[in-house]
Amino acid sequence: MRPDCTDYRQLFLNDVPMMDMRAPVEFAKGAFPGVVNLPLMNDLERQKVGTCFKLQGQAAAITLGHQLVRGTTKRERLHAWASFARAHPDGYLYCARGGLRSQIVQQWLRDEAGIDYPRVKGGYKAMRTFLLDTTQDAVEHCDFVLLGGLTGTGKTDVLQQLSNVLDLEGHANHRGSSFGKRATAQPAQIDFENKLAVDVLKKRARGIEQFVLEDEGRIVGSCTVPLALYQGMQQYPLVWLEDSFENRVERILRDYVVNLSAEFVALHGEELGRRLFAERMLQSLANIHKRLGGERFQRLSAVMREALDEQLRCGSVDLHRGWIEGLLTEYYDPMYAYQRDAKAERIEFAGDAVEVREYLKARSS
């Protein structure tokens, strides 16, 4: 039998298959990339056992747990665990702290399915602490540089061509602006932090000690950048990406209209997808109503509605350039110009996409 595991680093570096014994409500609050939730108890059962534990102690809670998970329920769950174990003979199981729940599953697999399957000692809590420490250690010991630029300059396009990027927007499944929400949901905060930490771990294992980040705010959609990293981002040197106004408009049209509309259609079908896309765009504009001011919001909203109507009617996206140009010149560009001036002393290089990409590659070599 393989021994139980305490080498959390190797688990994440090698994407070792793991099954999580925690209840679905625990799993939803935070989990690790690629892990499968095969709980010992569902949410209601866990609640009942927890209440029993508080009122009558551990022995009574264990007895109740065995009463709740028996017969057909137990056979179905045991079958799922055994199937996972056979499909992933190199994997592990764990619960919240590597305690009772994972030990019970271990015993049932051994006694009733003839499978010796190791667990992760310390469980979810220990692995989570390891990942938090991983990010903190990188902040303390690695070199960071930020990539900034006006809206639509293609910062993400440049970052995707580099090997030493920590893609905060990618991990958050959000483009970082008022219009940055994707068709699919964002991860839970803990999931976001875990993905980021695993990314850091794997890149440092490859010898990368300098990272490029997009110059973000503290919050990327609904995901919050870890505090230590965000505090560092207020001081890291900055590289500024430049592009023409026309190119920026076309890039925004591509990313936030054409591609986002296609995401909704792929998820929900043609008719519903296009309607949900239109609702999302109008809501995104409404979210900055106060910052735009009443007159400007009404004017840009009318342009957007006309563009959406034409897109629904004949598929053309040409009219979307109207509100994009208005938002850039009247809202985003003045705001970013102010931020650039405030950060001017930290800007160590500025140039177009090719120049910035080559500079960042040379900087990390």
C-alpha positions in Angstrom: 0.0 0.0 0.0 1.2 3.5 -0.8 1.7 5.6 2.3 -0.4 8.6 3.3 0.9 11.8 1.8 2.3 15.1 3.4 4.2 16.3 0.3 1.7 18.9 -0.8 4.2 20.5 -3.2 4.4 17.3 -5.3 0.6 16.9 -5.3 0.1 20.2 -6.9 3.2 20.2 -9.2 2.1 16.9 -10.7 -1.6 17.4 -10.8 -2.1 14.3 -8.7 -5.8 13.1 -8.9 -7.6 13.7 -5.6 -11.1 13.1 -4.3 -12.5 15.4 -1.7 -14.6 13.8 1.0 -16.1 17.1 2.3 -19.7 18.0 1.9 -20.8 19.9 -1.3 -21.3 23.2 0.6 -17.7 23.0 1.9 -16.4 22.2 -1.6 -18.3 25.1 -3.2 -16.7 27.6 -0.9 -13.2 26.6 -2.1 -11.4 23.7 -3.7 -8.3 22.8 -5.7 -8.0 22.7 -9.5 -9.0 19.4 -11.0 -10.2 17.8 -7.7 -13.4 15.7 -7.7 -15.9 16.1 -4.9 -17.2 12.6 -3.7 -18.5 13.4 -0.3 -18.9 11.0 2.6 -22.0 13.0 3.6 -24.3 15.4 1.8 -25.0 18.8 3.2 -28.1 17.8 5.2 -26.4 14.7 6.7 -23.3 16.7 7.6 -25.6 19.3 9.3 -27.3 16.6 11.4 -24.0 15.0 12.4 -22.6 18.4 13.3 -25.5 19.3 15.5 -25.3 15.9 17.2 -21.6 16.3 17.8 -22.2 19.7 19.6 -25.0 18.3 21.7 -24.0 14.8 22.5 -20.3 14.4 21.6 -18.2 12.5 19.0 -19.3 9.0 19.8 -23.0 9.9 19.3 -22.1 11.8 16.1 -20.2 8.8 14.6 -23.1 6.5 15.4 -25.6 8.9 13.7 -23.3 9.2 10.7 -23.3 5.4 10.2 -27.1 5.4 10.5 -27.4 8.1 7.9 -24.9 6.6 5.4 -25.9 3.0 5.1 -27.7 0.6 2.7 -28.2 1.8 -0.8 -26.7 5.2 0.0 -23.5 3.7 1.3 -23.2 1.3 -1.6 -23.6 4.1 -4.2 -21.0 6.2 -2.6 -18.6 3.3 -2.1 -19.0 2.5 -5.8 -18.1 6.1 -6.7 -15.0 6.1 -4.5 -13.9 2.7 -5.8 -14.4 3.7 -9.4 -12.2 6.8 -8.8 -9.6 4.8 -7.0 -9.4 2.2 -9.8 -9.3 4.9 -12.5 -6.6 6.9 -10.6 -4.3 4.4 -8.8 -1.8 7.1 -8.2 -4.3 9.4 -6.5 -5.3 10.3 -2.9 -8.4 11.2 -0.9 -8.8 13.8 1.8 -11.3 15.6 4.0 -11.3 18.9 5.8 -8.3 18.1 8.2 -7.3 14.6 7.1 -9.3 13.2 10.0 -12.4 11.1 10.6 -14.2 11.4 7.3 -11.2 10.4 5.2 -10.3 7.6 7.6 -13.8 6.2 7.4 -13.7 6.2 3.6 -10.3 4.6 3.7 -11.5 1.9 5.9 -14.7 1.2 3.9 -12.7 1.0 0.7 -10.2 -1.4 2.3 -12.8 -3.6 4.1 -15.6 -3.6 1.5 -13.9 -3.0 -1.9 -10.5 -4.5 -1.2 -8.8 -1.2 -2.1 -6.0 0.3 -0.1 -6.1 4.0 -1.0 -4.0 6.6 0.8 -5.2 10.0 2.2 -3.6 13.4 2.4 -2.6 14.0 6.0 -3.8 17.4 7.2 -6.4 17.4 4.5 -7.8 20.4 2.8 -6.8 22.8 5.5 -3.1 21.9 5.4 -3.0 22.0 1.6 -4.8 25.4 1.6 -2.3 26.8 4.1 0.6 25.5 1.9 -0.8 27.4 -1.2 -1.3 30.6 0.8 2.3 30.3 1.9 3.4 29.7 -1.7 1.9 33.0 -2.9 3.3 34.9 0.1 6.8 33.4 -0.4 6.7 34.5 -4.1 5.8 38.1 -3.1 8.7 38.1 -0.7 11.4 36.6 -2.8 10.5 37.1 -6.5 10.8 40.0 -8.9 7.6 41.5 -10.4 6.8 44.0 -13.2 3.4 45.3 -14.2 2.0 45.8 -17.7 -0.2 48.8 -18.0 -1.9 50.7 -20.8 -5.1 52.4 -21.9 -8.2 50.3 -22.3 -8.0 48.2 -25.5 -4.3 48.3 -26.1 -4.1 44.5 -26.1 -2.4 43.9 -22.8 -3.8 40.4 -22.5 -2.7 39.6 -26.1 0.9 40.5 -25.1 0.8 38.6 -21.8 -0.3 35.5 -23.6 3.0 35.5 -25.6 5.1 35.4 -22.4 6.1 32.4 -20.3 6.4 34.2 -17.0 3.0 35.7 -16.7 0.6 35.4 -13.7 -2.7 35.9 -15.5 -5.0 37.4 -12.8 -7.8 38.0 -15.2 -7.5 34.4 -16.6 -7.6 32.9 -13.1 -10.6 35.2 -12.2 -12.4 34.5 -15.5 -12.9 38.2 -15.9 -11.4 40.9 -18.2 -11.0 43.3 -15.3 -13.1 46.3 -16.5 -16.8 47.3 -16.0 -17.5 45.3 -19.1 -15.2 42.4 -18.2 -17.7 39.8 -17.0 -17.6 36.6 -19.1 -20.6 34.5 -20.2 -19.5 31.8 -17.6 -19.3 32.4 -13.9 -16.3 33.5 -11.9 -14.6 31.1 -9.5 -15.1 31.4 -5.7 -12.6 33.6 -4.1 -10.7 30.7 -2.5 -10.6 28.9 -5.9 -9.1 32.0 -7.5 -6.4 32.1 -4.8 -5.7 28.4 -5.1 -5.4 28.6 -8.9 -3.0 31.5 -8.7 -0.9 29.8 -6.1 -0.6 26.6 -8.1 0.4 28.7 -11.1 3.1 30.4 -9.0 4.3 27.0 -7.7 4.6 25.4 -11.2 6.4 28.4 -12.7 8.9 28.7 -9.9 9.6 24.9 -10.2 10.6 25.7 -13.8 13.1 28.3 -12.5 11.0 31.4 -13.1 11.7 34.0 -10.5 10.4 37.1 -12.3 6.7 37.5 -13.1 4.7 39.9 -15.3 1.3 41.0 -14.1 -1.3 43.2 -15.7 -1.7 46.4 -13.8 -5.0 45.6 -12.0 -7.1 47.1 -9.3 -7.6 45.2 -6.0 -10.8 43.5 -7.3 -11.0 41.6 -10.6 -14.7 41.3 -11.1 -15.7 39.6 -7.8 -12.3 38.1 -7.1 -9.9 40.0 -4.8 -6.2 40.0 -5.4 -4.3 38.6 -2.4 -3.4 41.5 -0.1 0.4 41.1 -0.1 0.5 40.9 -3.9 -1.8 43.9 -4.3 0.3 45.9 -1.9 3.4 45.0 -3.9 1.7 46.1 -7.1 1.5 49.6 -5.8 5.3 49.7 -6.0 6.4 47.4 -8.8 8.0 48.9 -11.9 5.6 49.5 -14.8 5.8 48.9 -18.6 3.3 50.9 -20.6 1.7 49.4 -23.7 0.7 51.9 -26.5 -1.5 51.5 -29.6 -3.6 53.7 -31.9 -7.1 54.7 -31.0 -8.5 52.9 -34.1 -6.8 49.6 -33.2 -8.1 49.9 -29.6 -11.7 50.4 -30.8 -11.4 47.3 -33.1 -9.9 45.2 -30.3 -12.6 46.1 -27.9 -15.2 45.4 -30.6 -13.6 42.0 -31.1 -13.3 41.0 -27.4 -16.3 42.6 -25.8 -18.9 42.3 -28.6 -18.0 39.7 -31.2 -16.3 37.2 -28.9 -18.5 37.7 -25.9 -21.6 37.4 -28.0 -20.3 34.1 -29.4 -19.6 32.9 -25.8 -23.3 33.5 -24.9 -24.6 31.8 -28.1 -22.3 28.8 -27.5 -23.6 28.4 -23.9 -27.3 29.2 -24.5 -28.1 28.8 -28.1 -28.7 31.4 -30.8 -31.9 33.2 -29.7 -31.4 33.1 -25.9 -27.7 33.7 -26.1 -28.1 36.9 -28.1 -30.8 38.2 -25.8 -28.6 37.5 -22.7 -25.6 39.1 -24.3 -27.7 42.3 -25.0 -28.9 42.3 -21.4 -25.3 41.9 -20.1 -24.0 44.8 -22.2 -26.8 47.1 -21.1 -26.2 46.1 -17.4 -22.5 46.7 -17.7 -23.1 50.2 -18.9 -25.7 50.8 -16.2 -23.1 49.7 -13.6 -21.1 52.9 -14.3 -24.1 55.1 -14.6 -23.2 57.3 -11.7 -19.6 57.7 -12.8 -20.7 58.6 -16.4 -23.3 61.1 -15.2 -26.9 61.2 -16.3 -26.6 62.9 -19.7 -23.6 60.9 -20.9 -25.2 57.7 -19.7 -28.4 58.3 -21.6 -26.6 59.2 -24.8 -24.3 56.2 -24.8 -27.1 53.9 -23.7 -29.2 55.0 -26.7 -26.2 54.3 -29.1 -25.7 50.9 -27.5 -29.4 50.0 -27.7 -29.4 50.9 -31.4 -26.2 48.8 -32.0 -27.7 45.8 -30.2 -31.0 46.1 -32.1 -29.1 46.1 -35.4 -26.9 43.1 -34.3 -30.0 41.1 -33.4 -31.7 42.1 -36.6 -28.9 41.4 -39.2 -25.8 40.3 -37.3 -23.9 43.5 -38.0 -21.7 44.9 -35.2 -20.7 48.2 -37.0 -22.8 50.5 -34.8 -21.1 49.2 -31.6 -18.1 51.4 -32.5 -20.2 54.4 -31.6 -20.5 53.7 -27.9 -17.0 52.2 -27.7 -15.5 55.4 -29.1 -17.6 57.5 -26.8 -16.7 55.5 -23.7 -13.0 55.6 -24.5 -12.7 59.4 -25.2 -15.1 60.5 -22.5 -14.5 58.0 -19.7 -11.8 55.5 -19.9 -9.0 57.5 -21.5 -9.2 60.4 -19.1 -9.2 58.0 -16.1 -6.3 56.0 -17.4 -4.3 59.2 -18.3 -4.7 60.4 -14.7 -3.5 57.0 -13.4 -0.6 57.0 -15.8 0.5 60.4 -14.6 0.3 59.2 -11.0 2.5 56.2 -11.8 4.9 58.0 -14.2 8.0 57.6 -11.9 7.5 53.8 -12.0 7.3 53.5 -15.8 10.6 52.0 -17.0 9.6 51.4 -20.7 6.8 52.3 -23.1 6.2 51.1 -26.6 3.9 49.1 -29.0 3.0 45.4 -28.7 6.2 44.1 -30.4 8.5 46.5 -28.5 6.9 45.7 -25.2 6.9 42.0 -25.7 10.6 42.0 -26.7 11.5 44.2 -23.8 9.7 42.0 -21.3 11.3 38.9 -22.7 14.8 40.4 -22.5 14.1 41.7 -19.0 13.5 38.2 -17.7 16.3 36.5 -19.5 
